[in-house]
Amino acid sequence: MTTFKQLDAYIALADTGSISAAARTLGIAQSAASTLVSDFEALFPRPLLDRSSRRPTHTVDGAEVLMRARTLLARRDAFLFALSSKELPMRHLRLGVTEVVALTWLNAFLQSLHSEFPKAEVHLKVGVSLELRDELRSGALDAVIVPDSVRNHGFFKARLGSIENHWYCSPALHPGTRTLQVKDLSRFDLLSRGPLSSSGVLLEDWLQDNGITPRSVISSSSQLVVLDLMVSGLGIAHLPEPLVRELLARKQVMELRVRPRAPAVDYLLLFREGSSTKLHKRLIEMATAACDFSARSQDFIARAAMPAGGTTR
C-alpha cells in the first residue's frame, strides 16, 4: 500500500532530478528518500523510472503515475485545509512569471506571500510565456502568470489585470509628427519579443490584421535586450510605460503616438486543471490585489548592464 510520504518523495525526485536534491527538499536523509522511491516503484508491474542515464527520467508509465500523484496530493492539501481554517497548507510554491511582471508588481506579490506564508519556500522562474506554460503543464511549476492566449486552453485560469503598451523609439528615429497612422509603422524596423512570448505573438497578429509589414524584425526573448536595442536606434518597440519611464525622463527614448492603438493585454494566473482549492483561490486574491502594471520595482535601467543581442529574421 502506498503512503503520502512515498508520493512526496516520488514527486520531489521528478521536480529536482536527483535523490539527493529530493531528500534536501523533503528534509530527510538521502537513504530514506531512496527507500521511499524504491518502495513506491515496487508497487507497479513495470518500471516508473529509466535509470540508464545520470539523471533518472520517467517512462511512459512513470509519467502517468506522476500526473495522478500530483492530483492526489492536491486533493490531500484541499482536504487538510477543509479541516483547518487557521493555516493554509502551503509548504512551497514554484511560480513562473514573465519579465514584465518581474519588473513591475512581482515584488509586492512576493511580500504578501511572505507575510501570509512565512515558512513557505517560493521557487521563482522568470521566462517567456510559451516555456512557462509548458512547465506548468508538465508539473515543473505550480502556477504561472502570463498574458492571455489561445494556448492557455486546458488550464484553470483567473484574470488579474491588463496592461497597455505604447510605441517607443530613439529620438534619432522619431519622424517629428505628433501622430502616426498604423500604416506608417511599415516604415520602421520592429524590435519584438518573438514567437515564444504571448505579447510578441499578439502584437505580430495585430500588425498582420492591419496589413502592416515592418521593414525588418529583430526579436529577443529578453525585455531588457529589446530596451537596449531601442535606445541604440535599431528600431521601434511596443512596451509598457513603466519599463521606459526612466528612459523617457532622460530623453533617451520618445513615444510614437500611433492611431489606432493595439488592444490591451490581459494577464492571467494559471494552474493545472483540477487545482481549484481554497488555497488557490487565496493565491488569486493576493495576486489580484498586488497586480499593478503601473508600478516599477526598482530603477532597473540604471542598474542593469544591457548587452545588445537578439535574433534577426
N, C-alpha and C positions, 0 to 999 in steps of 0.2 A: 504494500500500500504506500502510495506516495505521501509526502508531507510538504507543508508550505516551505520549510527550510530547503528541501530539495529543489523546489520550484525557484526559490530565490537564488540559489547557487547556480542553477542552470541558466537563468536569465542573466545573472551577473557575468557569467562566463561569456555569453553571447555579446553583452554590451562592452566588455573590457578586452576580450580577445585572449585572455590567459587565466590560468587558475590562480596564479599569484596575485594578479590585479583584482580578480573576483574576490579573493579572500580579504584583501585590503578594503574593498568596497563594503563587504559584509561585516568586517571587524572580527574575523575568525582566523584560525590557523590555516595555513595552506593545505595541510594534510586533511583537515576537516572539510574544507571546500572540495578537495579532490574526491573524498569519500562520498559526499553528498551527491556530486555529479555522477559518479560511477554507479552508485546505488540506484539513482533515478534512471539512468540509461539502461540498467539491467532489467527494468520493468517492461521493456519493449522487445519485440521479437527481432527487430532489425536495428543496426547502429543508428544513433542520432547524430554522431559527430564523425567527421573524417579527420583522422589524426596523422595523415600521411605527410603533411607539411608542418612547418614550425608553428604556425598559428592554426588551431583547430577550426574547421569550417563545418557548417551544417549540411547534412544530407537532405534529400527531399523530405524524408520522414521527420528529420530533426527540425526543419523549418516549419512544418505543420504543427509539431508539438510546441515549438516556441511561441507561435502565434496564439495557440489555445492557452498556453501557460500565462501569457500576458493578460489575456481576457479574464482568466480565473483569478489572478491576483488583483486585478482592477475591481472585480466583484467583491473580493475579500476586503479590500480597503473601504469600499462603499458600505459593506456590512458593519465594519468596525465603527465607521463614522455614525451609522444609524444608532449604534448603542451608546454613543458618547457625543454630547453636544458641547463639550468643553474644549476638545482639542481635535484639530483636523489631522488625519493620519498621513502627513506628507513628510517623508524622510529625505527624499531627494527629487529634484526636478531637472530634467535635461531639456533645455529650452533653446530653440533656434529662432533667430531674428534676422531681418535684413539690415543692411548697413544704415539705411535711413532711420530705422527705429533706434539702432545703437547710437546714432549721433544726435538724437533728439530726446525722446522721453524714456528710454530704457532705464536710465539711472533712477528716475522716480519710481518706476515699477519695481526694480530690484530693492529699493529702500523699503517699499511697502511689504514685499515678500519677506525681507529680513525681519521686519518689525512683527509680522504675524506668525512667521515660522522661523524663529531664531536658530533652531537646531537643524533645519533642513539644508542639505547641500545643493547648490544650484550649479549645474554644469552648462555653460553658455557656449553656443556656437553662432558666430556671425557669418552669414553666407548669402548666396543668391537663392532666389525663390525655388527654382526647379530642384536644386540639390537638397534644400531643406525639406521640401515636400516628400522627396524620395526617402530621406532618412526617417521622416515621421512614419511613412507607410511601412518601412521595413522594421520599425520598432527601435531604431537607434536614438530617436528623440521622442519625448513625451508630448511636446506641444511646440508649435511654431507660429510666428506672427509674420504674415506675408500679405502681399496685395491680392485682391480678389482676382480669380481667374477661372476659366473653364476646367483647368487642371485641378481645382480644389474639389471636384466631384468625388464623393465617396468618403469625405471626412465629416466629422461633427464640427460645425463652424459657428462662430459668433462674430458679428461685425463690431469693431472697436471704434472706428472713426475714418475720416477721409483726409486726403492731402491734395492740395492744388499745386501743380508745378508751373513754372514760368520759363520763358526762353531767355537765355543769357549768352553774352559773348564778350570777348575782349574789346575795349574801346577802339582798337585798331580795325576791327571788323564791323563796327556799328555803321549802318548805312546813313545815319543822320536824320532820317524821317521819324516822326513821332509814332506812327502806327503802320504796321505792315499787314498785308493780307496774307492768308495762309499760303497762297500760291507763290508768294515771294520767298518762301523757305527753300524752294528748289535752287536758289542762287548760292546756298551755303553748303559747307561740309558739316555733317552731323556727327556729334560725339554721343554715343549711345551706350546703354548698359548691356546690350546684346541679347541673344535668344535665351540665355539662362535666367534672365531677370523678367519677372512678370510685368514690371513697369516698362521695361525696354520693349517687350513684345506688344504691350498695349499701345505704346507710342507709335511704333512702326505700323501697327494695324490702322491707327487713326490717320497717319500720314498717307497710307495706301488708300484708305477710304476717301480721302480728299484729293486723290490724284497727285500727290506730292512725291517726287523722287529726288532726294538730296543729291548734290553733286558727287559726294562720296560719303562713306560711313567709316568711322573709326570706333570700334567697340571695345569696352573693357568691363570686366565684372566688378571692378573697384570704383566706387563713387569718388574716392579721393583722386584717383588717376584721371577720371573724367574732369574733375575740377582743375587739376593741374594742366591738362591739355587745353582746356578752355582759356585759362589765364595766359597760356603761351600763344594763343591766337590761332590754334589749329582747327577751330570750328565752333559751332553753336551747340548749346546743351539745354535740355529741358529738365529743370531741377527745382526742388523745394527751396523757398526763400531762406529759411534758417541756415541752410548749408552754404549760402553765398552772402549772408548778411555782412560778415566782416570784410569780404572782398568788395562788396558794394560801397561800404564806408570808406575803404581805402582807394576807391575808384579804379580798382584793378579789373572790374568787370562792369558791364552795363546791361540793363534789361532791354530786351527786344519786345515791344508791345505788338502782339500778333492777334488778329481777329479772323475767325472766331477762336476762342480758347479750346484747348483739348480738355476733355472731361476730367473731373477729379478722380483720384484713385482711391478706392475703398480698401482698407486693411482689415484682415480677419485674424482671429485667434483660432487655430485648427488643432483638433485632437483626432485620434483614430476613432472610427465608428465604434459605438458601444462604450464610450468614455463619458457618458452624461451622468456624472455623480454630483453630489453636493460639493465635493472638493473642487471639481472642475467649474462648477457654477461660481464658486467663490473666486477662483482664479480669473474668470471672465469679468466679474465685478471689479476686481482690483486693477486688471489691465485696462478696462474701460475708463475707470477713474483717473488712471495715470496717463492715458493716451492724449498727448498734446503735441502735434507736429510743429507748432509754432515755437516750441522750446528748443534750446540748444544746450547740450550737456556741458560743453566747455568750449574754449576758443581753440578748437582742434586745428583750424587753419594756421594759426601762429605756431602751434606745437609740432604739427606733422611735417616731416620732410617728404614731399610728394614727388617720387620719381616719375618721369614721363614713361609711358608704356601702353600697351594695348594690342589689339589685333585689328589689322586693317583688312577690309574686304571691299 
